[in-house]
Amino acid sequence: MDPFGRLTAEETIQRVPAALLAWDKRRRGSNSVVRTAVIVTDLLMILLSTLVAVVGRNSLNVFDEAADVSSVVTGMALWLVPLWIAVFASWGLYRVKNMGAGSLEYQSVVTASGITAGTSAAILYLTKNDVSRGFFVLEFSLGVVLLLLGRLTVRRLVQRARAHGLLLNRVVLSGDVQHIEEIATVIKREVWLGYRIVGAVIPPATGQPYTPSGIPVIGHTDELGTAVKAADAEAVICTEGSFSRSRDFRRLAWDLENENTQMIVVPTMTDVSAERLRVRPIAGLPLVHVEQPQSEAASRWGKKLFDLVGSTLLIVLASPIMLAVALAIKIDDGGPIFFRQVRVGKDGNLIRVYKFRSMVIDAEKLLADLQAQNENDGVLFKMARDPRITRVGHFIRRYSLDETPQFFNVFRGDMSLVGPRPALPSEVEQYEDHVRRRLDVRPGITGLWQVSGRSDLPWEETVRLDLYYVDNWSMVQDFTILLKTFRAVVASAGAY
């Protein structure tokens, strides 16, 4: 042991399986639990859609006369349900790596359901089976919706269980210490990913028993397979520095072939979305093609139309709330209701942004006296207990009600519903060249970093997330961010 009573690398390799794995081995089947829950949920959703389709077809008078649905559907269900499940399995929808993260799972559900519908239609046509068209339409349209809801429900339950330390997969991190620390930070922050770090495997020359964040070093990269098996890991994440030669990775795959251990490789292109990556094998080499960034697409008419319609609806729906907030601010201290501030918009153009006033009238003058208490490590000023915030301000900032007047900024076209945070001119002056890429799109009321931690993230992380958004924009991502924003606002997470 070291002077602090901690195990050395050699002792860790010997004792991890004995001391730490005894309890975890009983939970080795966490992946099986999740997979079983998803399969059972899919079965229930398909059966429910079938039942509702039968009732709906018999109850509605909008379809043509057809054969008795109840008598026909029983025989059809005998092959439709297993067919649907089989197509899902062939699309990898029951592989753990494809469940519980990102939008790809939902896209695959829709695609696989479409294939099932097409295959079913072909079978019915070839067998001359007289099935109601109304039942067929209801079955698959409702089935897709229920399957998506079922998957979402299972995902939420699994994430909640993981937040309480359940259903976690043991993972070993391999590579350079710096890259291991970066991945470890993400895993510890994003508990819903379902990983529990049990050790690190680093290059031999390093010679340290622990990483800076306290992860025990259980081996060196030249013995990665042995260390992973010794730790009884269910996954190994390989970062840069894991392999000196490509054949070392192949050898690791051979070592873990019968271990049922996931192999995950973190590419150097960590800030490129999966939608922009295409693996195309050429002459035996798995070449990764990267599509061009999407910053220009984020300013096209589709997003503008979405912002116009969305802001109009939000203004109408939020009008009673905005009126109540305005009255509360006026009654509280009798000062101005709105706070107007010049910010930097798209392409560096100055815009005037509106917010409900949540601070005392001379807040900007008091800022200089508080700079020494800045809790942010970058150009932004953040302070959890800012004395300038009023009584009403604490409440409206907690639920982001102070930003609702920015719906009018979106309606005018100065801002977008989703985008990087609108920066102050003084902040932009401190930007490094690569950070100025944030100005390639219109600033937004909410954005990727706001739903990833709101005010809790350090400056470098907010920049990274904003640049990721600019380079990897998509309408699906905008919808996802808006949904996460609603959840973050209701939970008032990271707001101050």
C-alpha positions as CSV (number, residue, x, y, z in Angstrom):
1,M,0.0,0.0,0.0
2,D,1.0,3.6,-0.5
3,P,1.5,6.1,2.5
4,F,-2.2,6.9,2.3
5,G,-3.3,3.3,2.7
6,R,-4.3,2.9,-0.9
7,L,-3.6,-0.2,-3.0
8,T,-0.8,-0.2,-5.5
9,A,-1.4,-1.2,-9.1
10,E,-0.3,-4.8,-8.5
11,E,-2.4,-5.1,-5.4
12,T,-5.4,-3.7,-7.2
13,I,-5.1,-6.2,-10.0
14,Q,-5.1,-9.0,-7.3
15,R,-7.8,-7.6,-5.1
16,V,-10.3,-6.1,-7.4
17,P,-11.8,-9.4,-8.4
18,A,-11.9,-10.6,-4.8
19,A,-13.0,-7.5,-2.9
20,L,-15.0,-5.4,-5.3
21,L,-16.6,-8.0,-7.6
22,A,-18.3,-10.3,-5.0
23,W,-21.4,-8.1,-4.8
24,D,-21.3,-6.9,-8.4
25,K,-21.2,-10.3,-9.9
26,R,-24.8,-10.8,-8.7
27,R,-25.6,-7.8,-10.9
28,R,-23.6,-8.9,-13.9
29,G,-26.9,-9.5,-15.7
30,S,-27.9,-5.8,-15.6
31,N,-27.8,-5.8,-19.4
32,S,-30.1,-8.8,-19.5
33,V,-32.5,-7.0,-17.2
34,V,-32.7,-4.0,-19.5
35,R,-33.0,-6.1,-22.6
36,T,-35.7,-8.2,-21.1
37,A,-37.6,-5.1,-20.0
38,V,-37.4,-3.7,-23.5
39,I,-38.6,-6.9,-25.2
40,V,-41.5,-7.3,-22.7
41,T,-42.5,-3.7,-23.2
42,D,-42.4,-4.1,-27.0
43,L,-44.6,-7.2,-26.8
44,L,-47.2,-5.4,-24.6
45,M,-47.2,-2.3,-26.9
46,I,-47.8,-4.5,-30.0
47,L,-50.6,-6.5,-28.3
48,L,-52.2,-3.2,-27.1
49,S,-52.1,-1.7,-30.5
50,T,-53.7,-4.8,-32.0
51,L,-56.5,-4.7,-29.4
52,V,-57.1,-1.0,-29.9
53,A,-57.0,-1.4,-33.7
54,V,-59.7,-4.1,-33.5
55,V,-61.9,-2.0,-31.2
56,G,-61.3,1.1,-33.3
57,R,-62.0,-0.6,-36.6
58,N,-65.3,-2.0,-35.3
59,S,-66.3,1.2,-33.6
60,L,-65.5,3.8,-36.4
61,N,-67.7,4.1,-39.4
62,V,-65.1,5.7,-41.6
63,F,-63.8,2.5,-43.2
64,D,-65.3,0.4,-45.9
65,E,-67.0,-2.9,-45.1
66,A,-64.6,-5.7,-44.7
67,A,-64.4,-9.2,-43.3
68,D,-65.0,-9.7,-39.6
69,V,-61.9,-8.2,-38.0
70,S,-62.1,-10.2,-34.8
71,S,-62.0,-13.6,-36.5
72,V,-59.2,-12.6,-38.9
73,V,-56.9,-10.8,-36.5
74,T,-56.4,-13.7,-34.2
75,G,-54.7,-15.7,-36.9
76,M,-52.8,-12.7,-38.1
77,A,-51.5,-11.9,-34.6
78,L,-49.9,-15.3,-34.4
79,W,-47.4,-14.3,-37.0
80,L,-47.5,-10.5,-36.9
81,V,-46.2,-10.2,-33.3
82,P,-43.2,-12.5,-33.7
83,L,-42.5,-10.9,-37.2
84,W,-42.4,-7.5,-35.6
85,I,-40.1,-8.6,-32.8
86,A,-37.9,-10.5,-35.3
87,V,-37.5,-7.4,-37.5
88,F,-36.6,-5.3,-34.4
89,A,-34.0,-7.9,-33.5
90,S,-32.5,-7.9,-37.0
91,W,-32.2,-4.1,-36.8
92,G,-30.2,-4.4,-33.5
93,L,-32.9,-2.9,-31.4
94,Y,-32.3,-5.5,-28.6
95,R,-28.5,-4.9,-28.5
96,V,-27.6,-3.1,-25.3
97,K,-25.3,-0.7,-27.2
98,N,-28.3,0.6,-29.2
99,M,-30.7,1.0,-26.3
100,G,-31.2,3.9,-24.0
101,A,-29.2,6.7,-25.6
102,G,-29.6,9.2,-28.4
103,S,-32.3,9.4,-31.1
104,L,-30.9,6.5,-33.2
105,E,-33.0,4.0,-31.2
106,Y,-36.2,5.9,-32.0
107,Q,-35.3,6.3,-35.7
108,S,-34.7,2.5,-35.9
109,V,-38.0,1.8,-34.2
110,V,-39.8,3.8,-36.9
111,T,-37.8,2.2,-39.8
112,A,-38.1,-1.3,-38.5
113,S,-41.9,-0.9,-38.0
114,G,-42.2,0.4,-41.6
115,I,-40.3,-2.7,-42.8
116,T,-42.7,-4.9,-40.7
117,A,-45.7,-3.2,-42.3
118,G,-44.4,-3.7,-45.8
119,T,-43.5,-7.3,-45.1
120,S,-47.0,-7.9,-43.6
121,A,-48.7,-6.3,-46.6
122,A,-46.8,-8.6,-48.9
123,I,-47.7,-11.7,-46.9
124,L,-51.3,-10.7,-46.8
125,Y,-51.4,-10.1,-50.6
126,L,-49.6,-13.3,-51.5
127,T,-51.8,-15.4,-49.2
128,K,-55.0,-13.6,-50.4
129,N,-55.9,-12.9,-46.8
130,D,-58.9,-10.6,-46.5
131,V,-57.8,-8.1,-43.7
132,S,-59.5,-4.8,-43.1
133,R,-57.5,-1.9,-44.4
134,G,-58.7,0.2,-41.5
135,F,-57.4,-2.4,-39.1
136,F,-54.1,-2.5,-40.9
137,V,-53.6,1.3,-40.8
138,L,-54.7,1.6,-37.2
139,E,-52.4,-1.3,-36.2
140,F,-49.2,0.1,-37.5
141,S,-49.8,3.8,-37.0
142,L,-50.8,3.3,-33.4
143,G,-48.2,0.6,-32.9
144,V,-45.3,2.9,-33.8
145,V,-46.6,5.5,-31.4
146,L,-47.0,3.0,-28.5
147,L,-43.6,1.4,-29.2
148,L,-41.9,4.8,-29.0
149,L,-43.7,5.6,-25.8
150,G,-42.8,2.2,-24.4
151,R,-39.1,2.7,-25.2
152,L,-39.2,6.2,-23.8
153,T,-40.7,4.9,-20.5
154,V,-38.2,2.1,-20.2
155,R,-35.4,4.6,-20.9
156,R,-36.6,6.9,-18.1
157,L,-37.0,4.1,-15.6
158,V,-33.5,2.7,-16.4
159,Q,-32.0,6.2,-16.1
160,R,-33.7,6.7,-12.8
161,A,-32.4,3.4,-11.5
162,R,-28.8,4.3,-12.7
163,A,-29.1,7.6,-10.9
164,H,-29.5,5.5,-7.7
165,G,-26.5,3.3,-8.5
166,L,-28.5,0.4,-10.0
167,L,-28.1,-1.3,-13.4
168,L,-24.6,0.0,-13.8
169,N,-22.1,-1.7,-16.1
170,R,-18.5,-2.2,-14.9
171,V,-16.1,-0.4,-17.3
172,V,-12.3,-0.1,-17.6
173,L,-10.8,3.0,-19.2
174,S,-7.7,2.6,-21.3
175,G,-5.3,5.1,-22.9
176,D,-3.3,8.2,-22.0
177,V,-4.1,9.5,-18.5
178,Q,-5.3,12.9,-19.9
179,H,-7.8,11.2,-22.2
180,I,-8.9,8.8,-19.5
181,E,-9.6,11.8,-17.2
182,E,-11.7,13.5,-19.9
183,I,-13.8,10.4,-20.5
184,A,-14.1,9.8,-16.7
185,T,-15.5,13.3,-16.2
186,V,-18.2,12.7,-18.8
187,I,-19.1,9.2,-17.3
188,K,-19.4,10.6,-13.8
189,R,-21.5,13.5,-14.9
190,E,-23.8,11.6,-17.2
191,V,-24.8,8.8,-14.9
192,W,-27.6,7.8,-17.2
193,L,-25.0,6.2,-19.5
194,G,-24.9,3.4,-17.0
195,Y,-21.1,2.9,-16.5
196,R,-19.2,2.5,-13.2
197,I,-15.5,2.9,-13.6
198,V,-13.6,0.1,-11.9
199,G,-10.1,0.8,-13.1
200,A,-7.7,2.4,-15.6
201,V,-5.2,0.9,-18.0
202,I,-2.4,3.3,-18.9
203,P,0.9,3.2,-20.8
204,P,3.8,1.4,-19.0
205,A,6.0,4.4,-18.8
206,T,3.6,6.3,-16.6
207,G,4.1,4.2,-13.5
208,Q,1.4,5.7,-11.2
209,P,-1.0,3.7,-9.0
210,Y,-3.9,6.2,-9.5
211,T,-5.0,8.7,-12.0
212,P,-5.4,12.3,-10.8
213,S,-9.1,11.8,-10.1
214,G,-8.4,8.7,-8.0
215,I,-9.2,5.9,-10.5
216,P,-7.0,2.9,-9.6
217,V,-4.6,1.8,-12.3
218,I,-5.1,-1.9,-12.7
219,G,-2.7,-2.6,-15.5
220,H,-0.7,-1.3,-18.5
221,T,-1.8,-1.1,-22.1
222,D,0.4,-3.9,-23.2
223,E,-1.6,-6.2,-20.9
224,L,-5.1,-4.6,-21.6
225,G,-6.9,-7.9,-22.2
226,T,-5.6,-9.5,-19.0
227,A,-6.5,-6.4,-16.9
228,V,-10.0,-6.2,-18.4
229,K,-10.7,-9.9,-17.6
230,A,-9.2,-9.5,-14.1
231,A,-11.5,-6.7,-13.4
232,D,-14.5,-8.7,-14.7
233,A,-15.5,-5.6,-16.7
234,E,-18.6,-5.6,-18.9
235,A,-17.1,-2.9,-21.1
236,V,-13.7,-1.4,-22.0
237,I,-13.5,2.1,-23.4
238,C,-10.3,2.7,-25.4
239,T,-9.1,6.2,-25.7
240,E,-6.1,7.6,-27.5
241,G,-2.9,5.9,-26.4
242,S,-4.5,2.5,-25.9
243,F,-2.7,0.9,-28.9
244,S,0.6,1.5,-30.5
245,R,-0.3,-0.6,-33.5
246,S,-3.5,-1.5,-35.2
247,R,-2.9,-5.2,-34.7
248,D,-2.9,-4.7,-30.9
249,F,-6.6,-3.8,-31.1
250,R,-7.3,-6.9,-33.1
251,R,-5.4,-9.0,-30.5
252,L,-7.6,-7.4,-27.8
253,A,-10.7,-8.4,-29.7
254,W,-9.4,-12.0,-29.8
255,D,-8.7,-11.9,-26.1
256,L,-12.2,-10.7,-25.2
257,E,-14.0,-12.8,-27.9
258,N,-15.6,-15.1,-25.4
259,E,-15.9,-12.7,-22.5
260,N,-19.1,-10.9,-23.6
261,T,-17.3,-7.6,-23.0
262,Q,-18.3,-4.5,-25.0
263,M,-15.4,-2.8,-26.8
264,I,-15.8,0.9,-27.2
265,V,-13.4,3.1,-29.0
266,V,-13.4,6.9,-28.5
267,P,-12.2,8.6,-31.7
268,T,-10.1,11.7,-31.7
269,M,-13.1,13.4,-33.4
270,T,-15.2,13.6,-30.2
271,D,-17.1,16.8,-31.2
272,V,-18.4,15.4,-34.5
273,S,-22.0,14.0,-34.3
274,A,-22.6,10.4,-35.4
275,E,-24.9,11.7,-38.2
276,R,-21.9,13.3,-39.9
277,L,-19.7,10.1,-39.8
278,R,-19.8,7.4,-42.4
279,V,-17.6,4.3,-42.2
280,R,-16.7,3.1,-45.6
281,P,-14.3,0.1,-45.8
282,I,-11.8,0.5,-48.6
283,A,-9.2,-2.3,-49.3
284,G,-9.7,-3.6,-45.8
285,L,-9.3,-0.2,-44.1
286,P,-12.3,1.2,-42.2
287,L,-12.1,4.8,-43.4
288,V,-14.3,7.3,-41.6
289,H,-15.7,10.0,-43.9
290,V,-16.8,13.2,-42.2
291,E,-19.5,15.4,-43.7
292,Q,-19.1,19.2,-43.8
293,P,-20.3,21.2,-40.7
294,Q,-23.9,22.3,-40.7
295,S,-23.6,25.9,-39.5
296,E,-25.2,27.3,-42.8
297,A,-28.1,24.9,-42.6
298,A,-28.9,26.3,-39.1
299,S,-29.8,29.6,-40.8
300,R,-32.0,28.3,-43.6
301,W,-35.7,28.8,-44.1
302,G,-36.8,25.6,-42.3
303,K,-35.4,26.8,-39.0
304,K,-36.6,30.3,-39.6
305,L,-40.2,29.1,-40.2
306,F,-40.0,26.9,-37.2
307,D,-38.8,29.8,-35.0
308,L,-41.6,32.1,-36.4
309,V,-44.4,29.6,-35.8
310,G,-43.0,28.5,-32.4
311,S,-42.4,32.0,-31.0
312,T,-45.9,33.0,-32.1
313,L,-47.5,30.1,-30.2
314,L,-45.3,30.7,-27.2
315,I,-46.2,34.4,-27.0
316,V,-49.9,33.5,-27.1
317,L,-49.6,30.7,-24.5
318,A,-47.2,32.7,-22.2
319,S,-49.1,36.0,-22.2
320,P,-50.9,35.4,-18.9
321,I,-47.7,34.4,-17.2
322,M,-45.8,37.4,-18.6
323,L,-48.5,39.7,-17.4
324,A,-48.4,38.2,-13.9
325,V,-44.5,38.5,-13.8
326,A,-44.7,42.1,-15.0
327,L,-47.2,43.0,-12.2
328,A,-45.0,41.2,-9.6
329,I,-41.9,43.1,-10.6
330,K,-43.7,46.5,-10.5
331,I,-45.3,45.8,-7.1
332,D,-42.0,44.5,-5.7
333,D,-39.8,47.7,-6.0
334,G,-41.7,49.9,-8.5
335,G,-38.8,49.9,-10.9
336,P,-38.7,49.1,-14.7
337,I,-40.3,45.9,-15.7
338,F,-37.9,45.1,-18.6
339,F,-34.2,44.8,-18.7
340,R,-32.8,45.8,-22.2
341,Q,-29.3,44.9,-23.1
342,V,-27.2,45.0,-26.2
343,R,-25.9,41.6,-27.2
344,V,-24.0,40.2,-30.2
345,G,-26.1,38.3,-32.7
346,K,-25.4,36.4,-35.9
347,D,-22.2,37.4,-37.8
348,G,-21.3,39.9,-35.0
349,N,-24.3,42.2,-35.5
350,L,-25.5,43.9,-32.4
351,I,-29.1,43.2,-31.2
352,R,-31.2,44.4,-28.3
353,V,-32.3,41.5,-26.1
354,Y,-35.2,41.8,-23.7
355,K,-35.7,40.1,-20.3
356,F,-37.8,40.7,-17.3
357,R,-35.7,42.6,-14.8
358,S,-34.6,40.2,-12.0
359,M,-31.9,42.4,-10.4
360,V,-31.8,45.7,-8.7
361,I,-31.9,48.8,-10.9
362,D,-28.1,49.6,-10.7
363,A,-27.0,46.0,-11.1
364,E,-24.5,46.7,-13.9
365,K,-22.7,49.3,-11.8
366,L,-22.3,46.9,-8.9
367,L,-20.8,44.2,-11.2
368,A,-17.3,45.6,-10.9
369,D,-17.3,45.2,-7.1
370,L,-18.3,41.5,-7.5
371,Q,-15.8,40.4,-10.1
372,A,-13.5,39.0,-7.4
373,Q,-16.3,36.5,-6.5
374,N,-16.9,35.2,-10.0
375,E,-17.4,31.5,-9.8
376,N,-16.9,30.9,-13.5
377,D,-13.4,30.1,-14.9
378,G,-13.9,32.0,-18.2
379,V,-15.3,35.2,-19.6
380,L,-18.8,34.6,-18.2
381,F,-19.8,36.0,-14.8
382,K,-21.5,33.4,-12.6
383,M,-22.4,33.7,-8.9
384,A,-24.7,31.3,-7.1
385,R,-25.8,33.8,-4.5
386,D,-25.7,37.1,-6.4
387,P,-26.8,39.9,-4.0
388,R,-28.1,41.9,-6.9
389,I,-31.1,39.6,-7.5
390,T,-34.4,40.8,-6.2
391,R,-37.0,38.7,-4.4
392,V,-39.2,38.3,-7.5
393,G,-36.0,37.8,-9.5
394,H,-35.0,34.7,-7.5
395,F,-38.3,33.0,-8.5
396,I,-38.5,34.0,-12.1
397,R,-34.8,33.1,-12.7
398,R,-35.3,29.7,-11.0
399,Y,-37.9,28.8,-13.7
400,S,-36.4,30.9,-16.5
401,L,-39.5,33.2,-16.6
402,D,-37.2,36.2,-16.9
403,E,-36.3,35.1,-20.4
404,T,-39.9,34.8,-21.8
405,P,-39.7,38.3,-23.4
406,Q,-37.1,36.9,-25.7
407,F,-39.9,35.2,-27.6
408,F,-40.4,38.6,-29.2
409,N,-36.7,38.6,-30.2
410,V,-37.3,35.3,-31.9
411,F,-40.4,36.6,-33.6
412,R,-38.4,39.5,-34.9
413,G,-35.7,37.2,-36.3
414,D,-32.9,38.5,-34.0
415,M,-32.7,35.2,-32.2
416,S,-33.7,31.6,-32.5
417,L,-35.5,29.3,-30.1
418,V,-32.4,27.1,-30.0
419,G,-28.8,28.3,-30.4
420,P,-25.7,29.5,-28.6
421,R,-26.2,32.0,-25.8
422,P,-26.3,35.6,-26.9
423,A,-23.0,37.1,-25.7
424,L,-22.1,40.6,-24.5
425,P,-19.8,42.7,-26.7
426,S,-17.3,42.7,-23.9
427,E,-17.3,38.9,-23.8
428,V,-16.9,38.7,-27.6
429,E,-13.8,40.9,-27.3
430,Q,-12.2,38.2,-25.2
431,Y,-13.1,35.3,-27.6
432,E,-10.3,33.3,-29.1
433,D,-10.5,32.9,-32.9
434,H,-12.1,29.4,-32.7
435,V,-14.8,30.6,-30.2
436,R,-16.0,33.3,-32.7
437,R,-17.6,30.4,-34.7
438,R,-20.5,30.7,-32.2
439,L,-21.5,33.8,-34.1
440,D,-22.1,31.9,-37.3
441,V,-25.7,31.2,-36.3
442,R,-28.4,33.2,-34.6
443,P,-28.2,33.1,-30.7
444,G,-30.9,31.2,-29.0
445,I,-33.1,31.3,-25.9
446,T,-31.9,27.8,-25.0
447,G,-29.1,25.7,-26.2
448,L,-27.1,22.5,-25.9
449,W,-25.0,23.6,-22.9
450,Q,-28.1,25.0,-21.1
451,V,-29.7,21.5,-21.0
452,S,-26.3,19.9,-20.1
453,G,-25.9,21.8,-16.8
454,R,-27.3,25.3,-17.3
455,S,-25.2,27.6,-15.0
456,D,-23.2,24.7,-13.5
457,L,-20.8,24.1,-16.5
458,P,-17.3,25.6,-16.7
459,W,-16.6,28.1,-19.6
460,E,-14.6,25.7,-21.7
461,E,-17.4,23.1,-21.6
462,T,-20.0,25.7,-22.6
463,V,-17.8,26.7,-25.6
464,R,-17.3,23.1,-26.6
465,L,-21.1,22.4,-26.5
466,D,-21.9,25.5,-28.4
467,L,-19.4,24.7,-31.1
468,Y,-20.7,21.2,-31.3
469,Y,-24.2,22.6,-31.9
470,V,-23.0,24.9,-34.6
471,D,-21.1,22.2,-36.5
472,N,-23.7,19.5,-36.1
473,W,-27.0,21.3,-36.3
474,S,-30.2,19.4,-37.2
475,M,-33.9,19.9,-36.7
476,V,-34.1,16.7,-34.6
477,Q,-31.4,18.1,-32.3
478,D,-33.4,21.3,-31.9
479,F,-36.5,19.4,-30.9
480,T,-34.5,17.3,-28.5
481,I,-33.0,20.4,-26.8
482,L,-36.4,22.0,-26.5
483,L,-37.8,18.9,-24.8
484,K,-34.8,18.8,-22.4
485,T,-35.2,22.5,-21.7
486,F,-38.8,22.0,-20.5
487,R,-37.6,19.3,-18.2
488,A,-34.6,21.3,-16.9
489,V,-36.8,24.4,-16.3
490,V,-39.4,22.4,-14.4
491,A,-36.7,20.8,-12.3
492,S,-35.0,24.2,-12.0
493,A,-31.6,22.4,-12.3
494,G,-28.6,24.6,-12.5
495,A,-30.5,27.8,-12.5
496,Y,-29.3,30.8,-10.4
